[in-house]
Amino acid sequence: MRLRDILEWSAELAGHDGVPPDSQVYIESPGEVRRVLFGVDIDVGELLYARDAGFDAVLAHHPVGDRAHLDLAQVVRRQVPQMVAEGVPGDVAEAAVAQRLERPQRALHVANVNRVVDTARLVGVPLANVHLACDIIGRQVIVDLLAARASTASRVGDAIDWLEELPEMIGGYTRPEAWVGSAGLPLGRYTVAMAGGISGGHPAFREYFRAGVDTIFAMHIPEEDLARLRDDPLAKGRTLVVTGHMSTDSIGINRVIAGLEERGIAVTRTSGVIAP
């Protein structure tokens, strides 16, 4: 497999139609990839290590630059149908996602978008990233876990305990926590607000609560969005469970790695990927 083959295969594994816009081959491998360095975030240090250690290619999870970085907004808009599925009106969901996108879109104007990709080209290291496919797979693991164990009697704390049984949570440096509400509240109606590019933050999460969702599971939330959500009357009696970024990302990444290893590719984890 070359890097393009890996991206196409991972999209198929996730059930996504084609390579997502937030995933890209920046520098294609000249031949078959047999040995890969895989990290959540890749910077110049990882590239130099991979070159010196003789890896065939480097795979990042998060977008590294170029089109994958610029087109992340297309993936963030996946949050609209997720919200609509929970009863949020379409126009309200669209407005919430548009509001959430304002800051990252402005940040592109000051970002050195292609610094790492340019360096990879200079040092001659094939480079790609696989973002949404891993997140779709990881989200589904959590959806299936909750669906198999939740009942009308379940508390938020029960769900946190179930999540903590996942190997990536056991090996991680953080634990799932209730950042809005508490572990003692009923789990009630819940949603797994993941695989949408970035956190929905206050604009999206408040609309989930308005639509009757009792508990939201999310990888992370910006600090100022958390403060606004805690002060929002719609959050009273509701819960936001933050599962942890690196641990949750690693759930989907590890399933992609397992598939690569089955295909004869040796993968070394680094930069935030927690081994199962």
C-alpha positions in Angstrom: 0.0 0.0 0.0 1.1 3.6 -0.7 -0.2 6.5 1.3 -3.1 7.2 -1.0 -4.2 3.5 -0.7 -4.1 3.8 3.1 -6.3 6.9 3.1 -8.8 5.3 0.7 -8.9 2.1 2.8 -9.3 3.9 6.1 -12.3 5.9 4.7 -13.9 2.6 3.5 -13.2 1.1 7.0 -15.1 4.1 8.5 -18.0 3.8 6.1 -17.2 7.2 4.6 -17.7 7.8 0.9 -14.3 8.7 -0.3 -11.3 10.3 1.5 -12.7 13.1 3.8 -11.7 16.7 3.1 -9.7 16.9 6.4 -7.4 14.0 5.4 -4.7 14.2 2.7 -1.5 12.8 1.2 0.9 15.7 1.4 3.9 13.9 0.0 3.4 10.5 -1.5 5.6 7.6 -0.8 7.8 6.5 -3.8 6.9 2.8 -3.2 5.1 0.4 -0.9 4.9 1.6 2.7 6.2 -1.1 5.1 7.1 0.9 8.2 5.1 3.9 9.4 5.4 6.4 12.3 1.9 7.4 13.5 1.1 10.3 15.8 -1.9 12.4 16.8 0.1 15.5 16.0 3.2 15.6 13.8 5.8 18.4 13.9 9.3 18.8 12.6 10.8 16.7 15.4 8.8 13.7 14.5 9.7 14.1 10.8 13.4 14.3 11.5 13.2 11.2 13.8 11.3 9.3 11.1 13.9 10.2 8.5 16.8 9.2 10.7 15.2 6.0 11.9 14.4 4.8 8.3 10.6 4.9 8.3 8.9 4.8 4.9 6.3 7.4 5.9 4.7 9.4 8.6 1.0 9.4 9.4 -0.6 12.2 11.4 -4.1 12.2 12.8 -4.8 15.9 12.9 -4.4 17.9 9.6 -0.9 19.0 9.1 -1.5 21.8 6.5 -2.5 22.4 2.9 -6.1 21.5 1.8 -6.8 19.3 4.8 -6.3 22.2 7.1 -8.2 24.7 5.0 -11.1 22.3 4.3 -11.7 21.3 7.9 -14.8 23.5 7.9 -16.5 21.0 5.5 -16.1 18.3 8.2 -17.3 20.6 11.0 -20.6 21.0 9.1 -21.2 17.3 9.7 -22.4 18.4 13.1 -25.5 19.8 11.5 -27.1 16.5 10.7 -26.0 15.1 14.1 -27.8 17.9 15.8 -30.9 17.6 13.6 -31.0 13.8 14.5 -31.4 14.9 18.1 -34.3 17.2 17.4 -32.5 20.5 16.8 -34.1 22.5 14.0 -32.0 22.6 10.8 -31.7 26.4 10.7 -30.7 26.5 14.4 -28.1 23.8 13.9 -26.7 25.6 10.9 -26.4 28.9 12.8 -24.7 27.2 15.8 -22.1 25.5 13.6 -21.5 28.8 11.7 -20.9 30.6 15.0 -18.5 27.9 16.2 -16.5 28.2 12.9 -16.0 31.9 13.1 -12.8 31.9 15.3 -11.0 29.0 13.6 -11.7 30.5 10.2 -10.2 33.8 11.3 -7.3 32.0 12.9 -6.3 30.8 9.4 -5.3 34.3 8.5 -2.5 34.3 11.0 -1.5 30.6 10.9 1.6 29.4 9.2 -0.5 26.7 7.6 2.1 24.7 5.6 5.2 25.0 7.8 5.4 21.2 8.7 4.4 20.1 5.2 7.1 22.3 3.7 9.7 20.8 6.1 8.6 17.3 5.2 9.2 18.1 1.6 12.7 19.5 2.3 13.8 16.5 4.4 12.2 14.0 2.0 9.7 12.3 4.3 6.4 11.0 2.8 3.6 12.4 4.9 -0.2 12.1 5.2 -3.0 12.5 7.8 -6.1 10.4 8.6 -8.5 12.4 10.7 -12.3 12.0 10.2 -12.1 8.2 9.4 -10.5 7.6 12.8 -13.0 9.8 14.6 -16.0 8.1 13.0 -14.6 4.7 14.1 -13.9 5.9 17.6 -17.3 7.6 18.0 -19.0 4.4 16.9 -17.1 2.4 19.6 -18.5 4.7 22.2 -22.0 4.7 20.7 -22.1 0.9 20.7 -20.7 0.7 24.3 -23.3 3.1 25.7 -26.1 1.5 23.7 -25.2 -2.0 25.0 -25.2 -1.0 28.7 -27.4 2.1 29.3 -30.8 1.7 30.9 -33.4 4.1 32.3 -31.8 3.6 35.7 -28.3 4.6 34.5 -26.5 7.5 36.0 -23.8 9.6 34.4 -21.3 8.0 36.7 -22.2 4.6 35.4 -21.4 5.7 31.8 -18.1 7.2 33.0 -17.2 3.9 34.6 -18.0 2.0 31.3 -15.8 4.4 29.3 -12.9 3.9 31.8 -12.9 0.2 30.9 -11.6 1.0 27.4 -7.9 0.3 27.0 -7.2 3.8 25.7 -8.8 5.3 28.8 -6.9 3.0 31.1 -3.6 3.9 29.4 -4.3 7.6 29.0 -3.2 10.5 31.2 -6.7 11.8 31.8 -10.1 10.3 32.7 -13.6 11.0 31.5 -15.1 13.6 33.7 -18.4 15.5 34.1 -17.5 19.2 33.5 -21.0 20.4 33.4 -23.5 18.8 35.8 -22.4 15.9 37.9 -21.8 12.1 37.8 -24.8 11.6 40.1 -27.3 12.9 37.6 -29.4 10.5 35.5 -27.8 9.6 32.2 -31.2 10.1 30.5 -31.2 10.9 26.8 -27.7 11.2 25.6 -25.7 12.0 22.5 -22.1 11.4 21.4 -21.1 14.7 19.9 -17.9 13.6 18.1 -16.5 13.1 14.6 -17.4 16.7 13.7 -13.9 18.1 13.1 -13.8 20.3 16.2 -15.8 20.5 19.4 -19.3 22.0 19.0 -18.7 24.1 22.0 -21.3 26.3 23.7 -23.2 27.2 20.4 -23.9 23.6 19.6 -24.1 22.0 23.1 -26.7 24.5 24.3 -29.0 23.6 21.4 -28.6 19.9 22.2 -29.8 20.7 25.8 -32.7 22.9 24.4 -33.8 19.9 22.3 -34.1 17.7 25.3 -30.7 15.9 25.5 -29.7 15.3 29.1 -26.1 14.2 28.6 -23.5 15.1 26.0 -20.3 13.1 25.5 -17.6 15.1 23.8 -13.8 14.8 23.5 -13.0 18.3 24.6 -14.4 21.9 24.8 -12.6 25.2 24.7 -12.3 26.8 28.1 -14.4 29.9 27.4 -17.1 27.8 25.8 -17.1 25.7 29.0 -17.6 28.8 31.1 -20.5 30.0 29.0 -22.1 26.6 29.1 -21.9 26.4 32.8 -23.6 29.8 33.1 -26.3 28.9 30.5 -29.7 28.3 32.1 -30.3 25.5 29.4 -27.5 23.5 31.1 -29.3 23.3 34.5 -29.8 19.7 35.4 -27.9 18.5 32.3 -24.4 17.0 32.0 -21.4 17.4 29.7 -19.0 14.5 29.9 -15.5 15.3 28.5 -13.9 12.0 27.5 -10.3 13.3 26.9 -8.8 14.2 23.6 -5.8 11.9 23.2 -7.5 8.9 24.8 -10.6 9.2 22.6 -8.6 9.9 19.4 -6.6 6.8 20.1 -9.7 4.6 20.1 -10.2 5.0 16.3 -6.5 5.4 15.5 -5.8 2.0 17.1 -8.4 0.3 15.0 -6.9 1.8 11.9 -3.4 0.7 13.1 -4.7 -2.8 13.7 -5.9 -3.0 10.1 -2.6 -1.7 8.8 -0.7 -4.3 10.8 -3.0 -7.0 9.4 -1.8 -5.8 5.9 1.8 -6.3 6.8 2.6 -2.6 7.7 4.7 -2.1 10.9 3.4 0.9 12.8 5.2 2.7 15.6 2.9 4.9 17.8 4.1 8.3 19.0 2.9 11.8 19.8 -0.3 11.1 21.8 -1.4 7.7 20.4 -2.1 5.5 23.4 -1.5 1.8 22.8 -4.4 -0.5 23.6 
